[in-house]
Amino acid sequence: MDPEVANFAIVAVVIVGMVGSLGKILVWLIRDLKQKTPTRELPNALYEQRLDQLQQSVDAIAVEVERIAEAQRFSAKLLAERADSPALPR
């Protein structure tokens, strides 16, 4: 057999093998991507209820923190006024 023909046959077999392998990999990737496509689920009522409770809790904490801040401002104001007033005479 002529060496050029043998080289051509080897190259042809390698090319066909590579095309077949790459085709199989491509088909596998496409099927895998189709199967892993996430479906959008509607939120569960339990999760909505928990989120509502969490939101109410955060709102309640915010109100309490504001009350604490107001009390601190009031206390600081009273202490400042007391420092400005003269002490009782002896």
C-alpha positions in Angstrom: 0.0 0.0 0.0 1.2 3.5 -0.8 2.3 5.4 2.3 0.4 8.5 1.2 -2.8 6.5 1.0 -2.1 5.0 4.4 -1.5 8.5 5.9 -4.7 9.8 4.2 -6.7 6.8 5.7 -5.3 7.5 9.2 -6.1 11.2 8.9 -9.6 10.4 7.6 -10.2 8.0 10.5 -9.0 10.5 13.1 -11.2 13.3 11.6 -14.3 11.0 11.5 -13.6 10.0 15.1 -13.2 13.6 16.3 -16.3 14.7 14.5 -18.3 11.8 16.0 -16.9 12.5 19.5 -17.6 16.2 19.3 -21.1 15.6 18.0 -21.8 13.2 20.9 -20.5 15.7 23.4 -22.6 18.5 21.8 -25.8 16.3 22.0 -25.0 15.4 25.6 -24.5 19.1 26.6 -27.7 20.1 24.9 -29.7 17.4 26.6 -28.1 18.2 30.0 -28.9 21.9 29.6 -32.6 21.2 28.7 -33.0 19.0 31.8 -31.4 21.4 34.1 -33.5 24.4 33.0 -35.0 25.6 36.3 -38.7 26.0 36.3 -40.1 29.1 38.0 -42.3 28.1 40.9 -44.9 30.3 42.4 -44.0 31.3 46.0 -45.4 29.0 48.6 -48.0 30.4 50.9 -45.9 29.3 53.9 -43.0 31.3 52.7 -45.1 34.4 52.1 -46.5 34.1 55.6 -43.0 33.8 57.1 -41.8 36.8 55.1 -44.8 38.8 56.4 -44.0 37.8 59.9 -40.4 38.8 59.4 -41.4 42.1 58.0 -43.7 42.8 60.9 -40.9 41.9 63.4 -38.4 44.2 61.7 -41.0 47.0 61.7 -41.6 46.4 65.5 -37.8 46.5 66.2 -37.5 49.7 64.2 -40.2 51.4 66.3 -38.6 50.2 69.5 -35.1 51.5 68.4 -36.7 54.8 67.6 -38.3 55.0 71.1 -34.9 54.2 72.7 -33.2 56.9 70.6 -35.9 59.4 71.6 -35.5 58.5 75.3 -31.7 59.0 75.0 -32.2 62.4 73.4 -34.6 63.4 76.2 -32.2 62.2 78.9 -29.3 64.1 77.2 -31.5 67.3 77.0 -32.4 67.0 80.8 -28.7 66.5 81.7 -27.7 69.5 79.6 -30.4 71.7 81.3 -29.3 70.5 84.7 -25.7 71.4 84.0 -26.7 74.9 82.9 -28.8 75.6 86.0 -26.8 76.9 89.0 -26.3 74.7 92.0 -28.4 75.4 95.2 -26.9 78.1 97.3 -25.3 77.1 100.6 
